[in-house]
Amino acid sequence: MLKDNIPITAPKKCMCCPWSRCCGMGDFRPRTVWLGHPEKREQRYPRNVINNQKYNFFTFLPGVLFNQFKYFFNLYFLLLACSQFVNELRLGALYTYWVPLGFVLIITIVREAVEEIRCYCRDKEVNSQIYSKLSTRGCKLKSFPADMIFLRTSERNGSCFLRTDQLDGETDWKLRLPVACTQRLPTAADLLQIRSYVYAEEPNIDIHNFIGTFTRVGLFDLEVNCLTKILFGALVVVSLVMVALQHFAGRWYLQIFRFLLLFSNIVPISLRVNLDMGKMVFSWMIRRDSKIPGTVVRASTIPEQLGRISYLLTDKTGTLTQNEMVFRRLHLGTVAYGMDSMDEVQSHVFSAYTQPSHDAPASRAPAATKVRKTISSRVHEAVKAIALVHCVTPVYEANGVTDQAEAEQHYEDTCRVYQAASPDEVSLVQWTESVGLTLVGRDHNSMQLRTPSGQILNFTILQIFPFTYESKRMGIIVRDESTGEISFYMKGADVVMAGIVQYNDWLEEECGNMAREGLRVLVVSKKSLTEEQYQDFEARYIQAKLSVHDRSLKVATVIESLEMEMELLCLTGVEDQLQADVRPTLEILRNAGIKVWMLTGDKLETATCTAKNAHLVTRNQDIHIFRSVTTRGEAHLELNAFRRKHDCALVISGDSLEVCLKFYEYEFMELACQCPAVVCCRCAPTQKAQIVRLLQERTGKLTCAVGDGGNDVSMIQEADCGVGVEGKEGKQASLAADFSVTQFKHLGRLLMVHGRNSYKRSAGLSQFVIHRSLCISTMQAVFSSVFYFASVPLYQGFLIIGYSTIYTMFPVFSLVLDKDVKSEVAMLYPELYKDLLKGRPLSFKTFLIWVLISIYQGSIIMYGALLLFESEFVHIVAISFTSLILTELLMVALTIQTWHWLMIVAELLSLACYIASLVFLHEFIDVYFIATLSFLWKVTVITLVSCLPLYILKYLRRRFSPPNYSKLTS
């Protein structure tokens, strides 16, 4: 049986519904796809689709209810409402407790349903991409991958290029060759006639070791929840105190439950619905912000998290950069050409081919002859070398006018697309095309270049030595068919090429200068070989490749025998341009107290260069490049060396990071968290997620992950806030993220303005809702004490519901529009964001202050009503309830820092609703009594006494200890 092992891309994980596992459809296991055996193709596997939904049709309602009642806050109110079915515990009508609870649940269910529908639509859009399915009747378009997918390839050489950017972050094209026995089939459909099968192992996290064979014959709520537990504890204490003051008389255990129900307003049921509705408003504001167009909020439950980010972890390519390589500099030692002088390079190339007599002596001279070359010949030789030393393949695609075969035959420029293992190489080939030397054809054995005059130059590829991370260079040996000259071209990093090229006094200096400009530098060299020299090398090279022992070492030794005394031709400088305003955005984040970590799959040199170029590392900061370590001892020594440095950015590779985390996880994270910036290169997707998780565990701070590709999804989903950038690598990151932006620069406004406002507004809203409930609970406690601590309700249930909904809901909820500074000021002074990182807007200190305010105001209102209206005790409900509403409206007005017209409407509307509703409350409130001048005057006094002293204290505090933003607004 003939068996060929070939690399096969791992299938995406299928996030099936929970019921699929019960049916055997959700387990990830190896699979065998049979070709030519239709009777063996009945076994079914999970569909290869993307699913980002949390629920399905059957699990939606149970799942939503479970996620709501797993919080103590909601579970408490459910038990409270259920207790009213017990006659001995009932304090009023059932709707008093069930209507608010039902209202909260309806709001939650509607919000979750909207999120699920949006998620379903996004997944459907991605899963509806059209693929070509190969069948016996030819290729048929399908909306999702199934069976065998037909990849468009170059008709001439049978190879295809794949991108693994969704797996490892590498955006380059990888060359993949078909199985030997399938390379020369007459048609693609003949593949189905081969009786064979393809085996693929189950999905795993190591994409480089995937096995496939061809065989023939995919905080804020917790803090609020903590505060509600404290309030519940206070509720229990108050109830026990009340029963204790009754000396535990009678059936005191029932009295405890009645007091728990009577003071249940201490834990406000409206808190959850107010916060949820507030988050919807914050999300709407983000989507409507014209200064960050295209921003999408996919998780409307966590906008306030954006206001407390301590660590930002970002991808590089496509996130900080545009993922577009641009050729910037050609340096020949004595002369350099930049973007503004490329026309000179073009003229030199043109003259080299229109005036061959000038170039012939230099280019065809024997290797031992020393000929002083002209600038024109040197430029031509450099451009020619750049056009040859690469792994780029031109691919021709039909454009509707010319078919593919004809386009390839005539080298149609409009149909040509370059594919390569690196975008750097594509940019170099595109540059040689722009100056007159065009790569028009390539297969395994030959290469064709077109000159400015239209002449086709043919080169035979004798040997090619691909780039590796260890060697940091690549080489190619070609024979010019027109002259028979054999040339060995090589390009690579300056650190390795410095020992390969002939002695010179400018290489190191100019490489440093170009690197400081943020360019990715390559050194290009050449060596001419005689036929005898090449034949000797080929014999030794073949012998080394046939070795059984130490094959890699012997092959490398043979290649290195050529890599000596090579002629230095030029330096090239390529730039992966940063996205617009990346530098000021990173500066804003740094000034806001946010530490930025860059996690990328790129090489160490590239990552370091981008970090400097983007000013992730400031000019006055040192960079410690963590030496490559493989053992515990090496990691220990390197950590000690790093520990001696201060205020130093860290650059570390994924392999060294793995060793450090294995043996010295705590020590490494402690040192890394102290760094102003960290760059992790050669990071696998699982490592990115691991770093996020470790930061959360070790620091307890909130993290935000930003990326644009599928390889960033694990990091985005692990972070507290995930932000996807819609770029050239698809929408996988955007779909999986909580927030989606179109450019990295929008992150500054998303955090500094919307994140800050959302957190401060949520904190203020939650505390005000707690204050509102504690006020009425305090009044109830005072009222019960007047009746010798009896469990007698002060207000009927519908009055309490009306108080927290109709009469005060709109003014209190209007606080979601309040802001302490303008958005322009928040962007100009990101230091304001630092104050939020300590959690001061919602802390135990502020919570205690609001509790004391609530107790003070509730006591003043109740005792004031009892003292001023002692002779009219029968009207105690009207007096205290009116004072309570007026106090709440006045407190909202005194709390607002920036007025919005909707706030004024909310205040006036609430007051009007109360006055209008008196007609329906005549059974409890005497309208004629309220209309008296004495009533109005005394209620005004109670309201002023409850609010005015607090405002004076607030004014004095701001006078002598003003907040940071007050200095800016003044």
ZAMARGU-4260 file (C-alpha; in steps of 0.2 Angstrom, whole numbers, plus 5000, padded with zeros to 4 digits):
<rodrens>
0) 5000/5000/5000 | 5007/5017/4995 | 5007/5030/5009 | 5012/5048/5008 | 5013/5059/5024
5) 5008/5077/5020 | 5004/5092/5031 | 4985/5095/5033 | 4978/5111/5041 | 4969/5107/5057
10) 4950/5109/5056 | 4941/5123/5066 | 4934/5118/5082 | 4915/5117/5081 | 4906/5125/5096
15) 4891/5114/5095 | 4876/5115/5106 | 4876/5105/5123 | 4864/5092/5116 | 4876/5088/5102
20) 4888/5079/5114 | 4874/5068/5120 | 4871/5063/5102 | 4890/5059/5099 | 4892/5074/5088
25) 4902/5086/5099 | 4917/5075/5103 | 4933/5080/5094 | 4941/5064/5087 | 4951/5058/5072
30) 4942/5057/5055 | 4945/5048/5039 | 4938/5055/5023 | 4936/5042/5009 | 4939/5045/4991
35) 4932/5033/4978 | 4923/5024/4992 | 4905/5032/4992 | 4899/5017/5002 | 4910/5023/5017
40) 4906/5041/5018 | 4891/5040/5029 | 4899/5043/5046 | 4895/5061/5051 | 4906/5074/5060
45) 4902/5091/5068 | 4899/5104/5055 | 4915/5115/5051 | 4906/5131/5056 | 4909/5146/5068
50) 4897/5148/5082 | 4900/5162/5095 | 4882/5160/5103 | 4881/5157/5121 | 4864/5148/5120
55) 4853/5138/5107 | 4834/5138/5105 | 4832/5125/5119 | 4845/5132/5132 | 4841/5150/5130
60) 4828/5153/5143 | 4835/5141/5156 | 4853/5148/5153 | 4847/5166/5155 | 4838/5162/5171
65) 4852/5152/5178 | 4865/5166/5174 | 4853/5178/5183 | 4849/5169/5198 | 4867/5163/5201
70) 4870/5180/5208 | 4865/5182/5226 | 4856/5199/5222 | 4843/5191/5210 | 4842/5175/5220
75) 4837/5185/5236 | 4823/5194/5227 | 4816/5177/5220 | 4816/5170/5237 | 4808/5186/5244
80) 4794/5185/5231 | 4791/5167/5234 | 4789/5170/5253 | 4773/5180/5249 | 4764/5164/5245
85) 4765/5160/5264 | 4750/5169/5272 | 4759/5172/5289 | 4773/5181/5280 | 4763/5191/5267
90) 4764/5210/5270 | 4754/5215/5255 | 4748/5211/5238 | 4758/5198/5228 | 4762/5211/5214
95) 4771/5221/5226 | 4786/5209/5224 | 4783/5200/5208 | 4780/5215/5197 | 4797/5222/5200
100) 4806/5205/5199 | 4796/5201/5183 | 4801/5218/5175 | 4820/5215/5179 | 4819/5198/5171
105) 4810/5204/5156 | 4823/5217/5153 | 4837/5205/5155 | 4829/5192/5143 | 4826/5205/5130
110) 4844/5211/5131 | 4851/5193/5130 | 4839/5189/5115 | 4845/5204/5106 | 4863/5199/5109
115) 4860/5181/5103 | 4852/5187/5087 | 4866/5199/5083 | 4878/5185/5086 | 4869/5173/5075
120) 4868/5185/5061 | 4887/5188/5062 | 4891/5170/5062 | 4879/5167/5048 | 4888/5180/5038
125) 4905/5171/5040 | 4898/5154/5038 | 4890/5159/5022 | 4906/5161/5013 | 4907/5152/4996
130) 4919/5138/4994 | 4922/5126/4979 | 4917/5108/4983 | 4925/5095/4972 | 4913/5081/4966
135) 4912/5069/4951 | 4902/5082/4942 | 4916/5095/4944 | 4917/5110/4956 | 4901/5116/4965
140) 4899/5131/4976 | 4895/5128/4994 | 4891/5139/5008 | 4902/5130/5021 | 4917/5118/5020
145) 4912/5100/5018 | 4921/5084/5011 | 4934/5090/4999 | 4938/5109/4996 | 4946/5114/4979
150) 4960/5126/4981 | 4964/5137/4966 | 4982/5134/4961 | 4995/5140/4948 | 4990/5129/4933
155) 5008/5128/4928 | 5017/5121/4943 | 5002/5113/4953 | 5007/5121/4969 | 4997/5132/4980
160) 5000/5144/4994 | 4991/5143/5011 | 4990/5156/5025 | 4990/5151/5043 | 4987/5169/5050
165) 4971/5162/5059 | 4982/5149/5068 | 4999/5156/5072 | 4998/5175/5067 | 5009/5173/5052
170) 5002/5183/5037 | 5014/5176/5025 | 5010/5163/5012 | 5016/5145/5014 | 5020/5135/4999
175) 5012/5118/4999 | 5014/5104/4986 | 5002/5090/4982 | 5005/5072/4986 | 5016/5065/4973
180) 5004/5052/4965 | 4991/5066/4963 | 5002/5079/4954 | 5000/5074/4936 | 4982/5069/4935
185) 4973/5075/4919 | 4959/5084/4928 | 4955/5088/4946 | 4939/5077/4946 | 4951/5062/4943
190) 4956/5063/4961 | 4939/5056/4966 | 4943/5041/4955 | 4958/5036/4966 | 4953/5023/4979
195) 4961/5032/4994 | 4957/5041/5010 | 4964/5055/5020 | 4966/5053/5039 | 4967/5069/5050
200) 4970/5068/5069 | 4959/5077/5081 | 4961/5096/5083 | 4975/5100/5095 | 4984/5116/5100
205) 5000/5112/5092 | 4998/5117/5074 | 5016/5113/5069 | 5014/5094/5074 | 4997/5091/5067
210) 4997/5073/5059 | 4988/5070/5042 | 4991/5056/5030 | 4985/5052/5012 | 4983/5033/5010
215) 4979/5025/4992 | 4970/5009/4990 | 4938/5128/5083 | 4921/5215/5188 | 4909/5228/5190
220) 4895/5217/5193 | 4905/5207/5206 | 4908/5223/5216 | 4890/5228/5216 | 4885/5210/5221
225) 4898/5211/5235 | 4889/5227/5241 | 4872/5219/5240 | 4879/5205/5252 | 4884/5219/5264
230) 4867/5227/5263 | 4859/5210/5266 | 4870/5207/5281 | 4863/5224/5287 | 4846/5219/5284
235) 4848/5203/5294 | 4856/5213/5308 | 4842/5227/5308 | 4829/5213/5309 | 4837/5204/5323
240) 4839/5221/5333 | 4820/5224/5330 | 4815/5207/5337 | 4828/5209/5351 | 4820/5225/5356
245) 4804/5216/5357 | 4812/5204/5369 | 4809/5189/5357 | 4791/5189/5363 | 4779/5177/5354
250) 4783/5168/5339 | 4799/5179/5337 | 4806/5168/5322 | 4791/5173/5311 | 4794/5191/5316
255) 4812/5190/5310 | 4805/5185/5293 | 4792/5198/5293 | 4805/5211/5297 | 4816/5204/5283
260) 4802/5207/5271 | 4798/5224/5279 | 4815/5231/5277 | 4819/5222/5260 | 4821/5238/5252
265) 4838/5239/5260 | 4843/5228/5245 | 4836/5238/5230 | 4828/5227/5217 | 4829/5241/5205
270) 4848/5242/5205 | 4850/5228/5193 | 4838/5234/5180 | 4845/5252/5181 | 4863/5246/5179
275) 4857/5235/5164 | 4848/5249/5156 | 4863/5261/5159 | 4874/5249/5150 | 4863/5249/5135
280) 4864/5267/5135 | 4883/5267/5136 | 4884/5255/5122 | 4872/5265/5111 | 4883/5281/5115
285) 4899/5271/5109 | 4890/5265/5093 | 4884/5283/5089 | 4901/5292/5092 | 4905/5300/5075
290) 4924/5301/5081 | 4926/5282/5081 | 4915/5277/5066 | 4912/5259/5064 | 4914/5254/5082
295) 4903/5239/5087 | 4898/5234/5104 | 4895/5215/5104 | 4894/5213/5123 | 4883/5227/5131
300) 4885/5221/5148 | 4903/5227/5152 | 4906/5244/5145 | 4911/5251/5162 | 4926/5238/5162
305) 4934/5249/5149 | 4936/5262/5163 | 4947/5252/5173 | 4960/5244/5162 | 4977/5242/5169
310) 4986/5231/5156 | 4983/5232/5137 | 4989/5217/5127 | 4990/5220/5109 | 4995/5211/5093
315) 5007/5219/5081 | 5004/5215/5063 | 4987/5222/5057 | 4984/5230/5074 | 4998/5242/5077
320) 5004/5241/5059 | 4994/5242/5042 | 5001/5225/5037 | 5008/5233/5022 | 5027/5232/5018
325) 5034/5247/5009 | 5051/5248/5002 | 5060/5264/5009 | 5078/5264/5007 | 5092/5257/4995
330) 5110/5259/5002 | 5125/5255/4992 | 5138/5262/5005 | 5144/5277/4996 | 5126/5282/4990
335) 5109/5280/4997 | 5092/5281/4988 | 5076/5285/4997 | 5058/5287/4991 | 5061/5304/4984
340) 5076/5298/4973 | 5069/5281/4966 | 5068/5289/4949 | 5087/5289/4948 | 5087/5270/4952
345) 5075/5268/4938 | 5086/5278/4926 | 5101/5267/4931 | 5092/5251/4928 | 5085/5257/4911
350) 5103/5263/4905 | 5110/5246/4911 | 5099/5237/4898 | 5099/5250/4884 | 5118/5252/4885
355) 5124/5235/4888 | 5142/5240/4883 | 5144/5249/4900 | 5138/5234/4910 | 5145/5220/4901
360) 5163/5221/4907 | 5158/5222/4925 | 5145/5209/4925 | 5154/5196/4915 | 5171/5198/4922
365) 5179/5183/4930 | 5177/5183/4949 | 5196/5186/4952 | 5197/5201/4941 | 5195/5218/4951
370) 5185/5230/4940 | 5179/5247/4947 | 5161/5248/4944 | 5151/5263/4940 | 5136/5269/4950
375) 5125/5263/4936 | 5132/5246/4936 | 5132/5244/4955 | 5113/5250/4956 | 5109/5237/4942
380) 5118/5223/4951 | 5109/5227/4967 | 5092/5228/4959 | 5095/5212/4949 | 5100/5203/4965
385) 5085/5209/4975 | 5074/5203/4960 | 5082/5185/4961 | 5085/5181/4979 | 5068/5177/4986
390) 5054/5164/4987 | 5041/5174/4978 | 5030/5166/4965 | 5019/5177/4953 | 5002/5170/4950
395) 4990/5175/4937 | 4972/5177/4939 | 4958/5179/4926 | 4951/5196/4926 | 4935/5193/4916
400) 4943/5198/4899 | 4958/5186/4898 | 4957/5168/4904 | 4970/5162/4917 | 4981/5152/4905
405) 4982/5166/4892 | 4986/5179/4906 | 5000/5168/4912 | 5007/5165/4894 | 5008/5183/4890
410) 5013/5189/4908 | 4998/5201/4909 | 5003/5214/4922 | 4985/5217/4927 | 4982/5199/4931
415) 4998/5196/4941 | 4998/5193/4960 | 5013/5190/4970 | 5013/5176/4983 | 5027/5173/4995
420) 5032/5166/5012 | 5035/5184/5019 | 5027/5201/5015 | 5044/5208/5016 | 5049/5198/5000
425) 5033/5204/4991 | 5037/5222/4994 | 5055/5220/4988 | 5049/5211/4972 | 5036/5225/4969
430) 5049/5238/4971 | 5061/5230/4958 | 5045/5230/4947 | 5043/5249/4950 | 5061/5252/4945
435) 5060/5242/4929 | 5065/5224/4933 | 5049/5213/4934 | 5047/5195/4940 | 5035/5188/4928
440) 5037/5169/4930 | 5043/5156/4942 | 5042/5137/4945 | 5053/5125/4954 | 5067/5126/4942
445) 5067/5142/4933 | 5064/5161/4935 | 5060/5174/4922 | 5063/5193/4923 | 5057/5206/4911
450) 5068/5221/4908 | 5062/5239/4905 | 5064/5236/4886 | 5052/5221/4887 | 5066/5208/4885
455) 5063/5191/4895 | 5079/5186/4905 | 5079/5167/4909 | 5087/5160/4925 | 5089/5142/4930
460) 5087/5139/4949 | 5101/5127/4954 | 5099/5128/4973 | 5089/5137/4985 | 5092/5139/5004
465) 5076/5145/5012 | 5076/5157/5027 | 5076/5150/5044 | 5074/5158/5061 | 5091/5150/5066
470) 5101/5155/5051 | 5092/5172/5049 | 5097/5172/5030 | 5092/5164/5014 | 5102/5161/4998
475) 5099/5155/4980 | 5111/5149/4966 | 5105/5153/4948 | 5112/5152/4931 | 5109/5166/4918
480) 5104/5156/4903 | 5110/5170/4891 | 5128/5171/4898 | 5130/5154/4907 | 5136/5164/4922
485) 5132/5155/4939 | 5129/5167/4954 | 5126/5164/4972 | 5115/5177/4980 | 5111/5179/4998
490) 5102/5191/5009 | 5099/5191/5028 | 5101/5200/5045 | 5116/5211/5047 | 5121/5201/5063
495) 5125/5186/5052 | 5129/5194/5036 | 5143/5204/5044 | 5154/5189/5045 | 5150/5183/5028
500) 5153/5198/5017 | 5170/5205/5013 | 5178/5218/5025 | 5170/5235/5024 | 5169/5250/5035
505) 5151/5256/5033 | 5139/5240/5036 | 5137/5241/5054 | 5135/5260/5055 | 5122/5261/5041
510) 5112/5246/5048 | 5111/5255/5064 | 5105/5271/5056 | 5092/5263/5046 | 5086/5252/5061
515) 5084/5268/5071 | 5072/5275/5058 | 5061/5260/5061 | 5066/5250/5045 | 5068/5232/5043
520) 5086/5230/5036 | 5092/5216/5025 | 5110/5214/5018 | 5111/5208/5000 | 5127/5200/4994
525) 5134/5190/4979 | 5147/5178/4974 | 5151/5172/4956 | 5155/5154/4954 | 5163/5144/4940
530) 5156/5128/4933 | 5169/5118/4942 | 5166/5127/4959 | 5147/5123/4958 | 5149/5105/4953
535) 5161/5102/4967 | 5148/5111/4979 | 5134/5101/4972 | 5142/5084/4974 | 5146/5088/4993
540) 5129/5095/4995 | 5120/5079/4989 | 5132/5068/4999 | 5128/5078/5015 | 5109/5077/5012
545) 5111/5058/5010 | 5119/5056/5027 | 5110/5046/5040 | 5119/5054/5055 | 5120/5073/5059
550) 5112/5077/5042 | 5107/5095/5047 | 5124/5099/5053 | 5133/5092/5038 | 5121/5101/5026
555) 5124/5117/5035 | 5143/5115/5035 | 5143/5112/5016 | 5132/5128/5013 | 5143/5138/5025
560) 5158/5134/5014 | 5151/5145/5000 | 5146/5159/5013 | 5164/5167/5013 | 5171/5183/5006
565) 5154/5187/4997 | 5153/5204/4989 | 5142/5216/4998 | 5130/5224/4986 | 5118/5234/4996
570) 5106/5236/5011 | 5087/5237/5009 | 5076/5245/5021 | 5057/5240/5022 | 5044/5248/5033
575) 5028/5240/5039 | 5019/5256/5041 | 5011/5260/5057 | 4992/5263/5057 | 4987/5281/5059
580) 4990/5289/5076 | 4997/5274/5084 | 5011/5283/5093 | 5000/5297/5101 | 4987/5283/5106
585) 5001/5273/5114 | 5007/5289/5123 | 4989/5292/5129 | 4988/5275/5136 | 5005/5276/5145
590) 5000/5293/5153 | 4984/5285/5158 | 4993/5272/5169 | 4990/5258/5157 | 5004/5246/5154
595) 5005/5240/5136 | 5012/5222/5132 | 5014/5218/5113 | 5012/5199/5110 | 5016/5195/5092
600) 5021/5180/5082 | 5035/5189/5072 | 5053/5188/5074 | 5062/5196/5089 | 5071/5209/5078
605) 5055/5214/5069 | 5045/5215/5086 | 5059/5226/5094 | 5060/5237/5079 | 5041/5240/5079
610) 5041/5243/5097 | 5054/5257/5095 | 5045/5264/5080 | 5028/5265/5088 | 5036/5273/5104
615) 5029/5258/5114 | 5047/5260/5121 | 5051/5278/5124 | 5068/5285/5119 | 5075/5287/5136
620) 5071/5269/5141 | 5083/5255/5140 | 5078/5238/5132 | 5083/5222/5139 | 5083/5208/5126
625) 5080/5192/5136 | 5093/5179/5130 | 5087/5163/5123 | 5086/5150/5137 | 5082/5132/5137
630) 5086/5126/5154 | 5082/5130/5172 | 5099/5136/5176 | 5100/5148/5161 | 5083/5155/5165
635) 5089/5158/5183 | 5105/5167/5177 | 5095/5178/5165 | 5082/5182/5177 | 5095/5188/5189
640) 5103/5199/5176 | 5086/5206/5172 | 5083/5210/5190 | 5097/5222/5191 | 5090/5233/5179
645) 5077/5247/5183 | 5064/5256/5172 | 5069/5244/5157 | 5057/5237/5144 | 5058/5219/5141
650) 5059/5209/5125 | 5057/5190/5126 | 5054/5176/5114 | 5040/5163/5116 | 5052/5149/5119
655) 5062/5158/5133 | 5045/5163/5140 | 5039/5145/5141 | 5055/5140/5150 | 5053/5154/5163
660) 5035/5151/5166 | 5039/5133/5169 | 5052/5135/5182 | 5050/5153/5188 | 5033/5158/5185
665) 5030/5169/5200 | 5048/5178/5199 | 5046/5181/5181 | 5028/5189/5182 | 5034/5199/5197
670) 5048/5207/5186 | 5038/5208/5170 | 5024/5217/5179 | 5036/5231/5185 | 5042/5234/5167
675) 5035/5250/5158 | 5032/5239/5142 | 5034/5221/5137 | 5037/5213/5120 | 5034/5195/5118
680) 5039/5189/5101 | 5036/5172/5092 | 5021/5170/5103 | 5009/5156/5100 | 4990/5159/5102
685) 4989/5148/5117 | 5004/5158/5125 | 4995/5174/5122 | 4980/5168/5132 | 4991/5161/5145
690) 5000/5178/5148 | 4983/5186/5150 | 4977/5173/5162 | 4993/5175/5172 | 4992/5194/5173
695) 4974/5192/5180 | 4979/5180/5193 | 4995/5188/5199 | 4990/5206/5198 | 4971/5206/5201
700) 4970/5220/5188 | 4958/5221/5173 | 4966/5217/5156 | 4961/5222/5139 | 4967/5212/5123
705) 4967/5219/5106 | 4970/5209/5090 | 4964/5208/5072 | 4967/5189/5067 | 4960/5172/5072
710) 4976/5169/5081 | 4971/5183/5093 | 4954/5175/5097 | 4960/5165/5112 | 4969/5180/5120
715) 4954/5191/5117 | 4942/5179/5125 | 4953/5177/5140 | 4954/5195/5144 | 4942/5205/5154
720) 4938/5216/5139 | 4942/5210/5121 | 4943/5222/5107 | 4944/5216/5089 | 4951/5227/5075
725) 4943/5224/5058 | 4958/5222/5046 | 4965/5212/5032 | 4965/5195/5042 | 4946/5193/5042
730) 4933/5196/5055 | 4937/5182/5067 | 4944/5193/5080 | 4930/5206/5078 | 4917/5193/5080
735) 4924/5185/5095 | 4928/5202/5104 | 4917/5212/5116 | 4920/5228/5106 | 4925/5230/5088
740) 4935/5245/5081 | 4941/5249/5063 | 4958/5256/5069 | 4969/5255/5084 | 4968/5274/5087
745) 4950/5273/5091 | 4955/5263/5107 | 4961/5279/5115 | 4944/5287/5114 | 4935/5271/5118
750) 4945/5270/5135 | 4948/5288/5140 | 4931/5294/5136 | 4918/5280/5135 | 4926/5269/5147
755) 4929/5282/5160 | 4912/5289/5158 | 4903/5272/5159 | 4913/5267/5175 | 4910/5284/5184
760) 4891/5284/5178 | 4888/5266/5183 | 4896/5269/5200 | 4886/5285/5203 | 4870/5277/5197
765) 4872/5261/5208 | 4876/5271/5224 | 4861/5283/5221 | 4849/5268/5219 | 4856/5261/5235
770) 4854/5278/5243 | 4836/5279/5237 | 4832/5262/5244 | 4841/5265/5261 | 4831/5281/5264
775) 4814/5273/5263 | 4821/5258/5274 | 4827/5270/5287 | 4810/5279/5287 | 4802/5262/5290
780) 4814/5258/5304 | 4810/5274/5313 | 4791/5272/5310 | 4792/5254/5317 | 4801/5261/5333
785) 4787/5273/5336 | 4775/5258/5337 | 4786/5249/5349 | 4796/5240/5336 | 4781/5232/5328
790) 4782/5225/5310 | 4769/5238/5303 | 4772/5244/5285 | 4774/5263/5283 | 4768/5263/5264
795) 4757/5251/5254 | 4766/5241/5241 | 4761/5251/5226 | 4767/5267/5234 | 4785/5259/5236
800) 4784/5253/5218 | 4779/5270/5212 | 4792/5278/5222 | 4806/5268/5214 | 4799/5269/5196
805) 4787/5283/5192 | 4792/5296/5204 | 4811/5295/5205 | 4817/5283/5191 | 4819/5295/5177
810) 4829/5308/5187 | 4840/5295/5195 | 4843/5286/5178 | 4847/5303/5170 | 4863/5302/5179
815) 4869/5291/5165 | 4871/5307/5155 | 4881/5316/5168 | 4900/5319/5165 | 4913/5328/5175
820) 4924/5334/5161 | 4921/5336/5142 | 4928/5322/5130 | 4941/5334/5123 | 4948/5337/5141
825) 4948/5318/5145 | 4958/5315/5129 | 4970/5329/5132 | 4973/5324/5150 | 4973/5305/5151
830) 4980/5306/5168 | 4962/5308/5174 | 4960/5290/5169 | 4973/5285/5183 | 4961/5289/5197
835) 4949/5276/5191 | 4962/5262/5192 | 4961/5263/5211 | 4942/5259/5210 | 4938/5275/5220
840) 4922/5279/5212 | 4914/5263/5219 | 4923/5258/5235 | 4919/5254/5253 | 4923/5272/5257
845) 4911/5279/5245 | 4898/5266/5249 | 4899/5270/5268 | 4897/5289/5264 | 4881/5286/5255
850) 4875/5274/5268 | 4877/5288/5281 | 4869/5300/5270 | 4854/5289/5268 | 4852/5286/5286
855) 4854/5305/5290 | 4841/5310/5277 | 4829/5296/5281 | 4829/5300/5299 | 4827/5319/5296
860) 4812/5316/5285 | 4803/5304/5297 | 4807/5313/5313 | 4804/5330/5305 | 4787/5324/5300
865) 4783/5318/5317 | 4789/5334/5326 | 4782/5347/5314 | 4765/5338/5311 | 4763/5330/5328
870) 4744/5335/5328 | 4741/5328/5311 | 4749/5311/5313 | 4735/5304/5302 | 4743/5312/5287
875) 4760/5305/5291 | 4760/5295/5274 | 4757/5311/5264 | 4770/5321/5274 | 4784/5309/5274
880) 4781/5302/5256 | 4780/5320/5248 | 4796/5325/5258 | 4805/5309/5252 | 4801/5312/5234
885) 4806/5330/5235 | 4822/5326/5244 | 4827/5313/5230 | 4824/5325/5216 | 4834/5339/5225
890) 4848/5326/5228 | 4849/5322/5210 | 4850/5340/5205 | 4864/5344/5218 | 4873/5328/5212
895) 4873/5332/5193 | 4889/5340/5187 | 4885/5344/5169 | 4867/5347/5165 | 4858/5339/5150
900) 4841/5345/5144 | 4834/5327/5147 | 4839/5329/5165 | 4828/5344/5167 | 4814/5335/5158
905) 4816/5320/5169 | 4815/5331/5185 | 4800/5341/5179 | 4791/5325/5173 | 4793/5316/5189
910) 4786/5330/5199 | 4772/5332/5187 | 4768/5314/5188 | 4767/5314/5207 | 4756/5329/5207
915) 4744/5321/5194 | 4744/5304/5203 | 4737/5312/5219 | 4720/5311/5211 | 4721/5292/5212
920) 4730/5292/5229 | 4716/5300/5238 | 4713/5285/5249 | 4730/5288/5257 | 4734/5306/5254
925) 4722/5320/5257 | 4724/5332/5242 | 4716/5346/5251 | 4728/5344/5266 | 4743/5344/5254
930) 4737/5360/5246 | 4738/5370/5262 | 4751/5383/5264 | 4757/5376/5281 | 4760/5359/5273
935) 4770/5366/5259 | 4781/5377/5271 | 4784/5363/5283 | 4788/5350/5269 | 4800/5363/5262
940) 4809/5365/5278 | 4811/5346/5280 | 4818/5344/5263 | 4830/5358/5265 | 4836/5352/5282
945) 4839/5335/5274 | 4849/5341/5259 | 4857/5358/5263 | 4870/5353/5276 | 4876/5339/5264
950) 4878/5352/5250 | 4888/5364/5261 | 4899/5349/5267 | 4902/5345/5248 | 4906/5363/5244
955) 4918/5364/5258 | 4927/5348/5253 | 4929/5353/5235 | 4935/5370/5241 | 4949/5364/5252
960) 4952/5347/5243 | 4946/5349/5225 | 4947/5333/5213 | 4959/5333/5198 | 4946/5337/5185
965) 4940/5353/5194 | 4957/5361/5191 | 4955/5357/5172 | 4937/5363/5170 | 4941/5379/5180
</rodrens>
